[in-house]
Amino acid sequence: MVTMAAVHAPSAGVLVVDDDPTIRRMLSICLANSGYRVCEVGGFRETLDEVQKQYFDLAFVDLRLGAQSGMDLIPELQSANPGIRIILITAFGGIENAVQAIKRGAFDYLPKPFLPEQVTLMAKKALHARAEEFGLDELDRFGLKADLSSRSPAMQKALALARQASASEATLLIRGETGTGKGVLARAIHNWSPRRNGPFSVVSCPALPSELLESELFGHQQGSFTGAHREQIGRVAQAAGGTLFLDEIGDLPPGLQPKILRFIQDHDYERLGDSVTRKADVRVVVATNVDLKAGVLSGRFREDLYYRLNVIEIVLPPLRERSEDVLPLARGLLATFAAENLRPGLRFSEDAEAFLRSHNWPGNLRELSNAIEKGVIFTTGSEVARAHLTTELRVPRSAEQRIGDAISLEQLEETHIRRVLNVHRSLEAAAAVLGIDASTLWRKRKKYGIKTADGPDRSA
C-alpha cells in the first residue's frame, strides 16, 4: 500500500524572471544555496513556455521586462500554477506600484537594490504563507504531505481545486486510475475542511455484497437478517460531524443507489429492520476509477445519482503523466522504508534511477511504493539497484510450463491471483503483493470464481 509515513517532500520550485542576466543569476544562486529548485528565464514568452512544462511554488518577477510589464504575468502565472506566490521586483519602488501589484494578486514586492538576506527572507515568508493556505504543515502531521507533493501542473491544479472545495459542504467526486492516491486526497480534503476534528470514515463499495454493504453503511437492528446478533449503528452514524468517503462508487449495487441518493440529498436514512427515519450530519466524498457516464448510458448507474455526486469533479492524473514527480516521490519513499527497516543512508544506484524514470508505472503510486519497499528489503548494500526494484508479476511454475500452449493473459492473471491467495489469507495482504487495491482484487476473485482458505467467495 502507499505509505502514510511522513517523508521529505520535493524542494520548492522557484521561477526567476528578469531581463537583466546579472540580477537573474544573483537571485538564482542565492535561492539555490537555500535549497530551492530554481529556473531562470529572461522574458515574457519564455516564462509562459516554462510554466507549461513544470510547476513552481514561487516566482520572483521583474516589473520591467523589455517593452512588457511583469505585472501582466501575474494572472498568467496563477492560471498555469495554482497556489503560486509571486514577488514583484522593481527598481521603481513606491507605494503605488506595491498596491497595484498586490491588487493584481502578487504576494509582495521587493525593491532594487536588495541583499541576498532579503531575498531569502522574502522566499521563506511567501512559501510559509503558501504552506499555511494549502494546509501542507497540517498534512505533514497526518503523513500526507509527501503523497500530495507534485511538480506536475495537472496534479497541482487538482490539488488547488480540492483545497478550494474542501471548505464547502458540496459532494466531491474524485476520479482517477487505481493507485493514483484518491483515498489519500479524500483524507486530505477532510483534514483541510471545517470538519477536520470530526471522524473520517471509509467504506469500499465493492468489498461487500449488497445486503451487507447496506448494513455497513446504515446499520441494522438485532435480528433483521441471519447473523444480525446485535444492533449496529453503521458508518453513516459513526461519521456524524465528519466525512464519509465512499471508495469505488461505480461498484455500488443498483438496489442501494436510490438510498445513497436520498441520503446525500436529505441526510435521511433507515437502519435495516427498522422503520425509524434518522438523520446524520455527514459530508460525502466519493471516488471511482471507472467512467460513471458510461455506467449511466448502460443502465448500471442512476443518472440522478451521477449528477448529484458530480457537483465538483477532481481528476487525478496517472503517474505516467507526472514523470517529473517520480524521482522525488521515490526518494521520499526510500527514506521512509529505509527508516522503517533500520537501514539509514540507503540510496538509489544510477541504473535504478534510470529505471524509475523510464518505467510506465501502470499501478501508479501503489506500484511505485511496492517496488521501493521490496528494493529496501532485498538489497544488502548501501544502494538499491535496478535488480531490487521488482515490479513484474512472478509467473507461477505451472503457468510457465503452459506458456507454450498459448495461455491467455487472462488465464495467467487468474493463475497468479490463485497462487497469491493460497499464500496470503488476508485479502489486503494479497492485494498488496499483487500491487492492486483490495476492492480490485475482490472484483477479480468474483470474476474468476476463486474460493479462499476461509471458504467460498461470499458474492458468488
Steps between C-alpha positions, in 0.01 A plus 500: 500500500605863469679589820353757732830573676619857471791545260686794354309671221676622184667838551295803405522612140586868445481684168718808447387736224730795421641638174824599675725188496713627790204545735343181375815303578546658842143412597540144372821439696352644817185284476685184395732538800189500719401159361236605247461357152558806279421575136592834344356662185552837340174595336121489484463228236767277657313524830173384346678209332674392822190497722335258259789256546534496879335622819635783715412587858651849488602755236719811517389718206661825383254784443668605175557224242616695197195661348264286711391515862557225751168605653328339201662166584321475834169355370684281249718346771205446733297333227780259405622438859210521749620600846823661377632796701630792291750761619539799270850649465527864406752779482204739489384430852230687677167449666310540173676207331474288814126552536439436131705179506322363805160589354595301191581199720869535588603382845745786557758715324875543534667830405844514339771503617459209741722274711513119482362485853193695388440257214527196729272653762239596240505148350455336842216736586317435172541122514389489863183687406440255214549201731251644748238566232534155346512330838837338419631531855186335630520227236855424607372412846264249340776359278327623181730781390739286299228312313344829394824675406524561127686693236234409243271786387210255455542359850544844652178619335318198645643576845409868476141408407481250785635755747248759388208256506593358841350801678156434348240237586466393135526133405834439330577241232866397475579318177820321408662168426565245773797604711500871414435603861123560505471380859796714607340806341162425661665495842685822419171668404358396837807634682475830311128537568311655794410139590864409569430431869220258412536136391618388155325176406586287194271248330616298199191445286613179323636336815165362621185346349201734468321402827814519710606827337166660590540380858858628509384843383169552677511243779244235599276391783564177687339208316440696178677226299680172557812568702380838636555399863525854628410854401746690280484878449685507164774716350265789419418551868864449596603775256262760644670838513770378264554354154380175341725380217335254259780335303432355154146635487465361147458153655207606719222237457193629308264430791703718733541795263163670575568477875839666456338767281239570767762521773720743304200722422320498834738328748213259576536122538359194678686209653426155363204354685392836641234746380634798696640772271827638628722790396877538497707813447758352263700642208533245217809456282504223238762353269498283189740353249225431245306723262172573680354659185543168321327333794207739462474426126509124562236521772734379777514835677215739575514826307359708786758356740779574253405867478456523876846355556670702231456844656877550493721255313872472579706298252831352620748441217677162483866486598609453137369852435692632802848388396660797677362366830633144482854550631406742783222264612729198469773662708248593769362146508853361514579714805179381669547128435870521588409653837230239561748219427786660698703555181592871516705650219363282219507656153410402145767389254520671160335206324219501758431871444508446123240224541284715727498776238428271204243258643137568409362426852160354401432439871576866578603598856411159639730323254779752568465452874497120474806496274703719735395312813615175338823670393577604859429149627705317237809720479793408723726794419470875522328536160167382362578379148273439202496126574346567841206699359275212401175621344418208272266221608692178568360229275403183693689191388179333377426802283857505367456144386182596312641804318569284198132403496401859413369590844303827501585799717170447679592140585841613616344764724257249651780251566712761674213635711411146613863439600526821701166441675614151597800651676330805657176453693439873530347667192690819584834316524440321168401827334819665624712221349312528169538879494124567485246616757277261693184604314661421163613160630148434630359562152757272340422224752136533408583498126703178523283333766797458732441352844729589788628308796212646702243353266323598177476853374195644676398683186488189286 
